[in-house]
Amino acid sequence: MRILVTDGMDKTAMALLREDGHEVVEQFYEPDQLGEALRDFDVAVVRSKTKVRAAQIDAAKGSRLKLVIRGGVGVDNIDVAYAEANGIAVKNTPRASSESVAELAMAHMFSCARYISLSGYSMRQGKWEKKAYGKGIELSGKTLGILGFGRIGQKLCQMARAMGMEVIASDIYHVPGIEEKLGMTYVDEDTLFARADFLSLHTPAVDGKPLINAATIAKMKDGAVLINTSRGNNVDEAALLDALNSGKLRAAGLDVYAQEPPQNEALYTHPAVSCTPHIGAATVEAQKRIGLEIVDIIRAMA
């Protein structure tokens, strides 16, 4: 088969595909060129940068394209239902990056609690502001609320419990027996917002209004910390900025943004924000696992 890789892929995985006899082409296409290019491939492997929307699917349908694989968890950059209605299957790699994303969420929790990002930046400016950053808080003994309790949320729960945190979670699906196994408790969303000292988002992208907006922030504890490593449009950035400016929220840890690269400079430069450029799955280990999972998917269809 001919396989298009648009946003990069682990070299070991590409070597395995070539050993299997496939032709692997690494090439990024702009949106207006992508659809026509897809016609010449059996499989397309994309990450978050490449968007496969109705226009690209219209241009590619009826061709040799059989499968689009999203190397990562979410598939919100692909019009899945429309692709499948036109005979193009869509797969992703939901297991591969769970550990990495959960670790980054935990890292942002530490950063927000102890001013790590801001105080480190201050030192690089030649300053010694020990007193200014001397009001950190401990994670131990705090309550972590996890909104969306899938693979990533469960990994984060294990890490947080090891840190001595109480963990509560809200999800439309309750995994049987997991409360006893992981030592956490399912609650409804309102209870989650009211009790969480740290609130971490691990849900897919939602249509309509963001999950975190002025109304839901009002339900949160004064001085709570918001962590978002899920999708940028899950948070109303204007409402978050207001909450940080007013002191309603202590801090926010952000890896994802409504627009990427982010356009809301007031938010990502805010002194109470710990920010990273959408690197949740960007570890050597996760990239290898993603690549191998993609190989397995292609081998299963070959």
N, C-alpha and C positions, 0 to 999 in steps of 0.2 A: 504494500500500500504506500501511497504518498501521504506524508504526515507534515502538516504545517505547525511550527512552533512560533507563536507571535511575540511572546513576552519573556522568553528565556525558559530554561529547563535544566535540571541537573545533568551534567555531562555524562555521568555513568549511565543514567537512564537512556540518554540518547544513543550511547554506544550499544546498549543492549538492544534497542530497537533496530539499529543498523545491522547488528549481528543476526537479528531475526530476518533480515532481508528487506526491511522497509527503507524507503527513501525519506530522510528527515531534512526538512528545509527550515532554517531559522530566518524569519523575516517579519518585521512589523509592517502593517499596512494602515494607512489612514482610513477613516470610516468610509469615505467615498470610493476607495479602491478595494476595500476588503471583500465585499460581496462577490465581485467578479473574480478575485483571486481565489476565493474558496472553491470555486467550480473545478479547479484543477487538483483538488486534494480529496482523499477519502476521510481523513481525520484532521481536525484543527484542535490544537492545544493552546488555551489562552489562560492568562491570569487576570488581574483586575483592570489593567490598562486597556485591554482590547474589549470593545463593546460589540456584541453580536445582537443587533436589533432587527426589527421587522424589515427594514430596508436592505440590510445585508442578507437576510434569509431569503427575501424575494429574489435578489440577484443570484443566489446560490441554489435555490430549489430546482429540482429536476436534473441536477448534475450528479457527479460521482460522490459528493459529500454525504457521508453517512452518520458522522458522529462529531460532536463538539465536546471537548473535555475541559472543564474548569479546574485548573490546578489550585485547589484551595477549598474552603468550606462553602461559602455562599455562591449562588448562581444568579444574583440580581443584575449582573452585567450581561445576561443573556435572556432573550425573550423565549423562555423554555417552552411554554405551551404552544406558541406559534411555530417554533422550530419543530417540535414533535408532531404537530398537525400537518407539517409539510414533509414528513418522513425523515427528519434529522434528529437522531437521538442526542440527549444531553446527559453527561455524567459529571461528577465532581469527585474530590478526594477528601471526604469529611473527617477521616481518622488521622491523617498525616500530621496536621499542624496543631492539634489540640494542646499538646504540652507546651509548645512555644508561645502560643497566644496566652495561655493561662499564666505562664511565667512573666510575660510582659505586663499583664494586668496586675500581678502581684508587685512587680517592680514599680509601676506607677503608684500603687498604694503606699509603698515605702517612700517614694519620692515626695508624694503629697504630705505624708505624715511628718517627714523630717527635713523638708525643704532641700532635698538633695540637688535637684536640677538648678534651682535658683541660687543656692549658696555656692555651688560649684562654679556657676557663671560669674558670680560676684568675685570669687577668688581669682578667676582668670582676668578680671579687671584690676587686679592688684589690691583688692580690698580684704579686710579682716573684720567681718561683721558678726562676730560670735554672739553678741547680745541680741542682734536683730533676729537671728534664727535659733534662739534658745528656748522656743516655746513649742517644740515638737511634741507629738503624741505617739504612744505605743500602739501597735496593732493588737497585741495580746490583751484579751479581755473585751475587745470591741466586737460589735455585731456586723458581720458582712451579709448584705443582701444581694442575692444573685438573681437577676431577671433574665430568665432563659436558662434552663438547667439541662442542657445537652452535654455533649462530650467535653467541651471547653469549660462550661460551668462546673461540671463534676470534678475536673482536674483542679480547678481553682479552689473548690471546696476542700479537697484533700490538703492542698498547700496551706490554706487558711486555718484549717483545724490543727495542723502541725504547729502553727504559730500561736495557738491558744485562743483563736477567735471562735465565737459562736456563729454558725452559718444558718441562714434561712434563705429559702428560694421560692420563686413563683414561676410556674410554667403551666401551659394549658394541658400538658401531659405529665402525669405522675408515674415515675418509674417504680414498679412494684418492688418493695423491700429495700429500696435504696436509702431510706431515712435511717434505718437501723445500721445498714452497711457503712454509710459515710458519716453518721452522727450529725445529720442536719435535719431541718424541719421544713416541710412545705407550708406556705402561708398564702393568703390572697394578696393581690397587688397593694391594696391600701395598707395592710399590715406591714408589708415589705417596706414601703416608703416611710412609714411612721417609725419603724424600729431600727432601720439600718444606719449605722455610723459610716459605713462605706457601702456604696451601691454600685455594682458592676454589671454592665449590660452584655448579654451574650445571646441576643436574638437575631434572627434574620432581618433584613431591611423590611420596613412596613410601608404600605401605601397609606396615603392620607396624612393626618397630623402625626408628628413625632411622638414616640413613647414618652419622652421626657420633654415637657413643656412647662409653661408658667403654672398651670393647674397642678401638675404632678410634683413639681418642685415645691409648691406651697405645702404639700402633704409630707414632705421630708423633714427630718430633724434639722433644727438650726445647727449649723456647723458640720453638717454631713459632707462627705467627699463623694464625688461622682467619677466613675471610671468607665470609659467607652473604648473598647477594642473591637466593637462589632461592626456597625455601619454608621457613617456620619449622619445620615438623614434620620437616625433614631433619636437625635437630640435637636431641639430648637436652640440654635446657637445664640440667638438674641436673648432668649429667656435665661440661658445659662450665664451669659455675660452679666445680665442684670443681677442674677443671684450671687455671683462672685463679687460684683461691685458693692452690693448692699451688705454683704457678709452673711447672707442666708446660708450659702455654702462656703465651707472652709477652702476647698480646692477642687480641681478637676484634673484627671489624668486622661489625655486624649491621644489616640493613635489614628483616629479616622475623623473625617471632616465632611461637611455638606458638599463642598467642592474640593477637589484635589488636583493640583496643589491648593492649599487653603487660601481663600481670599479675605477671610475675616481676621485682619491683622490685630485688631483690638483684643481678640480672643486668644490667638496663639502666642501673643507676646505678653499676655496678662501675667503679673507676678504670681498669681495663685494657680497657674496652669502648668502642669508637667506635660510636655508634648513630644511626640515622636512622629516621623513621616510614614505612617502606615507600614510598619515593620513587624507586625504581629507574628507572621509566619517566616520571617527572614532570619532563620538560623540554618547553619550547615546541616544539622540533623533533620530538621523539618523538610528542607529542600530535597534531601536524599529520599525521605519517606514519600514525599509527594511524587517524585520522579518514579519510584518503584511502583507506587499505586497506579500511576498512569500506564506504566508498562503492563501491569496485570490487566487493566481494563482493555487495552489494545490487544493483548494476547487472547483474551476471552472472546473477542469478536473476530479474530483472524481465522 
